């Protein structure tokens, strides 16, 4: 019993989730800026650095949540849910950074309308993630729980939209792109960008479970 009394009974998990979600949105905003200003090398590099900074900041929050999880005796929600949520959220930030790095490593020549569309959908999806994450600490309120589930549905819809955009982009790419190297590059970018919304959907699925078990 003494051991339990010496350990914190609750960590500041909900606040940390919110901080992480803000970094995810910052990464998505920076990536969209990178795409919009791709032809300007200075702005492109500045935006890429902002993506990196946001991802590194998100990593630090993930580390802090996992550290706190080991030091907290009684958590506000299930330990596995906390672990799953923060690591799934971190996947979103990682994938945005991967997409930014791949653009540079593959030396993509120019942005396509499909990349612009996918980056815009990614930002919208990340903003919905931030919104639903902010509700987790208040899901004992039935109205908040209902709003959280509705936002999860919105995330699922955006993911479906991104999937349709990617399929059309792939079809157009294989019909119209004559340069095989450019085709390979763009295919990888499209897949990475669509995987961002997939990971956002994973976050929504975890949160749906949290809501249904704790509301």
FENWOZI-V927140 format. One line per field, one symbol per residue. phi: phi as a letter, one per 40 degrees, with the letter a starting at -180 (. if undefined). psi: psi as a letter, one per 40 degrees, with the letter a starting at -180 (. if undefined). A space follows every 50 residues. Layout:
# FENWOZI-V927140
phi: ???
psi: ???
This chain:
# FENWOZI-V927140
phi: .cdccccdcaccccccdccccccccccccccccdccbccbdccccccccc cdccccccdccdccccccccbbcbbcbddcccccccccccdccccccdcc ccdcccfccacbcccccccccccdcccccdcccccdcbcccdcccccccc cccccdcccccccccccccccccccbccccccccccdccdcccccccdcc cdcccccdcccccbc
psi: ddddddiidhifddddddddddddddddddddddddfdehdddddddddd dddddddddddddddddddeehdhidihdddddddddddddddddddddd dddddefhdiiidddddddddddddddddddddeedeeedhddddddddd ddddddddddddddddddddddddddhdhddddddddddddddddddddd ddddddddddddde.
